[in-house]
Amino acid sequence: MALTALTTVSIGSVCAQPRLGARPKASGFGFTCSKSFNVFSGLKAASSVGIEADTSFLGKEDNASLQASFVPKIKPKQVFLNQLHPHASSFKVAVLGAAGGIGQPLGLLIKMSPLVSALHLYDIANVKGVAADLSHCNSPAQVLDFTGQSELAKCLKGVDVVVIPAGVPRKPGMTRDDLFNINAGIVKTLIEAVADNCPDAFIHIISNPVNSTVPIAAEVLKQKGVYDPKKLFGVTTLDVVRANTFVAQKKNLKLVDVDVPVIGGHAGITILPLLSKTRPSTTFADDEVEELTLRIQNAGTEVVEAKAGAGSATLSMAYAAARFVEASLHALDSDGDVYECSFVESDLTELPFFASRVKIGKKGIEAIVSSDLQGLTEYETNALEALKPELQASIEKGMAFVHKQAVNAESA
């Protein structure tokens, strides 16, 4: 499918601010208040103990500042669940690599979504226990486990969203590029199965290095004749989650109001938070820009070092991935206003893949938001040019891997 099928849009004014548009029917925790806010979160509650709270579970109230200009400030009452209220939607989600450090908490968070009717958990080992554990949670999704290559096709049949966190994690001293030789083969094999069994599904790539594994997935899907660039996503949501968190802490802002677009790629200097585009509008000194940018770029290493060899950023990655899954489910559920940053096939720059904010609809990416790249600061402009060679090399490495595999297969 040609890239030109995608639309590039520019959102200029605050009144057109993109948000994670989710309608109240699919919200997670129930809110009781005099005004309705369009946000989504993790669980839908029927009844139980009510407490005062300003935040939601998975949702990000990106439009809170905008809405505050139209409605009085109120303090919604958050109702924690006792019993889940059934939801009519029936989306099926598969997690490939469900027994791993990211897969287990991700499975739990997806299980909590009322938009999911079936949760398929796949791994090469140890997934049966994970599924048994999750199946005891009193949320609507039916949990099924699938172990090994022989059960992969059955896992993927009829699935609407495939999430791939499979692969080895980073260890101290290991760069994302060091992961390539192991994780590239894993992703290739899994994507081949996706192409054969659920080619119309949304595909969420988490396996690192994302800058290479997304191009690998694209090339495999092309070889299979089922590539749709609108439905292939590199999950870079963790960069946005970190940027929002660090900026809110640094500037003493209410976290639910903060939205920082992050563009480029998903490793080191290819991660470029556009602090000048922060909402609400925020002023940063030059040293703050450099400090925040470097921390966001190196946040994964920060966690790896803090865990001292015991793992990488699994919990925050699961949280971010679940947020992206929830956004995709809302898009599939006909929400017309869902925006997220993602590493996708793009024409915003000369690079074939690029992370930016995209609008997601029932059939995948409906538009790529170009306005975030307009009016950049000198620092951001220079950083954007500096990241391109490294990102291009990572993209080409992924493509070359698939082509080499194909040549080897032909000559065997």
Buried (B, 14 or more C-beta within 10 A) or exposed (E): BEEEEBEBBEBEEEEEBBBBBBBEBBBBBBBEEEEEBBBBBBBBBEEEEEEEBEBBBBBBBBBBBBBEEEEEEEEBBBBBBEEBEEBEBEBBBBBBBBBBBBBBBBBBBBBBBBBBBBBBBBBBEEBBEBBEEBBEBEBBBEBBBBBEEEBBBEBBEEBBBBBBBBBBBBBEEBEBBBBBEEBBBBBBBBBBBBBEBBBEBBBBBBBBBBBBBBBBBBBBBBBBEBBBBBBBBBBBBBBBBBBBBBBBEBBEBEBBBBBBBBBBBBBBBBBBBBBBBBBBEBEBEEEBBEBBBEBBBBBBBEBBEEBEEEBBBBBBBBBBBBBBBBBBBBBBBEBEBBBBBBBBBBBBBEBBBBBBBBBBBEBBBBBBBBBBBEEBBEBBEEBBEEBBEBBBEBBEBBBBBBEEBEEEEEEE
